[in-house]
Amino acid sequence: NSKMSEVEKAFHKFAVYGDTSASGNDMTGKNFSKMCKECGVMDGKAVTSTDVDIVFNKVKTKGARTITFAEFQEAMKELCVKRFKGKSPEEALQAVYGLIEGKEPGHVGATKTTKVGGVERLTDTSKYTGTHKQRFDESGKGKGLAGREDLTDNSGYVGAYKGAGTYDKTH
């Protein structure tokens, strides 16, 4: 097995992704779907995440939570004809394997804070209006609970009486 195929290498890399105890011989549904997404097998049109989940559950052993490389190959046979309609099953399979070869999982813990696109606008507290505006002080720092809840003034003589000390003004 010294000539392990590129596809099998990719399978192993995705199989151990996010699980330090994984042997790399079987892959969870989560990693299978990650692999399909990152390699472009799942394109959101011909092949959706639902398709990927259905195929995963179809090929895995009953009661198992993972698939082996052999089952993975079965899954690819199912997905390739969806992804490359109009090609023969063999050509479609080669095309899908072409997408997968030499790929590895996108980097571990790659959640960086983005300031791209709409995020900056959404986190700019100076643009908030209405009651949301009151949740932040002038510097844009959140006020925590005080900014979210109307803290009740329980100084009235009846539990939830709001207008303490206003009786004389109105009568």
C-alpha positions in Angstrom: 0.0 0.0 0.0 3.0 2.3 -0.5 1.3 3.8 -3.6 -1.6 5.2 -1.6 -3.7 7.2 -4.1 -4.0 10.9 -3.8 -7.7 10.5 -3.1 -7.0 8.1 -0.3 -4.5 10.5 1.2 -7.1 13.3 1.1 -9.6 10.9 2.7 -7.2 10.3 5.6 -6.4 13.9 6.1 -10.1 14.8 6.3 -10.8 11.7 8.4 -8.5 12.8 11.2 -9.5 16.4 11.0 -10.7 17.8 14.3 -10.3 14.5 16.1 -6.8 13.8 17.5 -7.8 10.2 18.4 -9.0 9.3 14.9 -7.1 6.6 13.1 -7.8 8.1 9.7 -9.3 4.9 8.5 -12.9 6.0 8.9 -14.6 9.3 8.5 -17.5 10.9 10.4 -20.5 12.5 8.6 -19.3 15.9 9.7 -15.9 15.5 8.1 -17.4 13.8 5.0 -19.6 16.8 4.5 -16.6 19.2 5.2 -14.6 17.3 2.6 -17.4 17.5 0.0 -17.8 21.2 0.6 -14.1 22.1 0.5 -13.3 20.0 -2.5 -16.2 21.4 -4.5 -18.1 18.1 -4.7 -21.0 19.9 -3.0 -21.7 22.9 -5.1 -25.1 23.8 -3.5 -26.9 23.3 -6.8 -26.4 19.8 -8.3 -25.2 18.5 -5.0 -26.5 20.0 -1.7 -25.6 19.3 1.9 -28.8 17.2 2.1 -27.6 15.0 -0.7 -24.3 14.5 0.9 -25.9 13.5 4.2 -28.3 11.1 2.5 -25.5 9.4 0.6 -23.4 9.2 3.7 -26.2 7.5 5.7 -26.9 5.2 2.7 -23.3 3.9 2.4 -22.4 3.5 6.0 -22.8 0.3 8.0 -26.1 0.2 9.9 -25.5 1.5 13.4 -22.1 2.9 12.5 -21.2 6.6 12.9 -18.4 6.6 10.3 -17.6 5.3 6.8 -14.5 3.4 5.6 -12.6 4.3 2.5 -14.4 1.6 0.6 -17.8 3.1 1.7 -16.4 6.5 0.8 -15.8 5.3 -2.7 -19.4 4.0 -2.9 -20.6 7.4 -1.8 -18.5 9.2 -4.4 -20.0 6.9 -7.1 -23.4 8.1 -6.0 -22.5 11.8 -5.8 -20.4 12.0 -9.0 -23.3 11.3 -11.3 -25.3 14.1 -9.7 -22.4 16.5 -9.7 -21.4 15.8 -13.3 -24.6 15.2 -15.1 -24.2 14.0 -18.7 -20.9 12.3 -18.1 -20.6 8.5 -17.9 -20.3 7.2 -14.3 -16.6 6.5 -14.9 -15.8 9.9 -16.2 -17.9 11.5 -13.5 -16.1 9.5 -10.8 -12.7 10.6 -12.2 -13.8 14.2 -12.3 -14.9 14.0 -8.7 -11.6 12.4 -7.7 -9.9 15.1 -9.6 -11.5 17.6 -7.3 -10.4 15.7 -4.2 -6.8 14.8 -5.1 -4.2 16.5 -3.1 -6.7 18.4 -1.0 -6.5 18.9 2.7 -8.9 20.3 5.3 -9.0 24.1 5.6 -6.9 25.2 8.5 -7.6 24.1 12.1 -9.2 26.9 14.1 -9.3 29.2 11.2 -12.0 31.4 12.7 -10.6 34.9 12.5 -12.5 38.0 13.3 -13.7 39.4 10.1 -14.1 43.0 9.3 -15.1 42.1 5.7 -18.4 43.0 4.0 -21.2 43.8 6.3 -19.7 42.8 9.6 -18.1 46.2 10.3 -21.5 47.9 9.7 -23.3 45.5 11.9 -20.9 46.0 14.8 -20.7 49.7 14.5 -22.7 50.8 17.5 -22.9 54.4 16.4 -25.4 53.4 13.7 -27.8 51.8 16.1 -31.2 53.4 16.6 -34.1 53.1 18.9 -33.8 51.0 22.1 -30.6 49.3 20.8 -28.8 52.6 21.0 -29.3 52.7 24.8 -27.4 49.4 25.2 -24.1 51.1 24.6 -22.3 54.1 26.2 -20.7 56.9 24.2 -17.5 54.9 23.5 -19.6 52.1 22.0 -18.9 49.7 24.8 -21.9 47.6 25.8 -23.6 48.4 29.1 -24.5 44.8 29.8 -27.7 44.0 31.6 -28.5 47.6 32.4 -28.6 48.4 28.7 -31.0 45.5 28.0 -33.5 45.6 30.8 -35.7 48.3 32.2 -34.5 48.2 35.7 -37.6 48.8 37.8 -37.8 51.3 40.5 -39.6 49.6 43.3 -39.8 52.6 45.6 -43.6 52.7 45.3 -45.7 51.4 48.2 -47.3 48.8 46.0 -45.0 46.2 44.4 -45.1 47.2 40.8 -46.4 50.7 41.3 -44.6 52.9 38.8 -45.4 56.5 39.5 -44.2 56.9 43.1 -44.6 60.5 44.3 -46.8 61.6 41.4 -50.1 61.5 43.2 -50.0 65.1 44.3 -49.1 66.5 40.9 -52.2 65.0 39.3 -54.8 65.8 42.0 
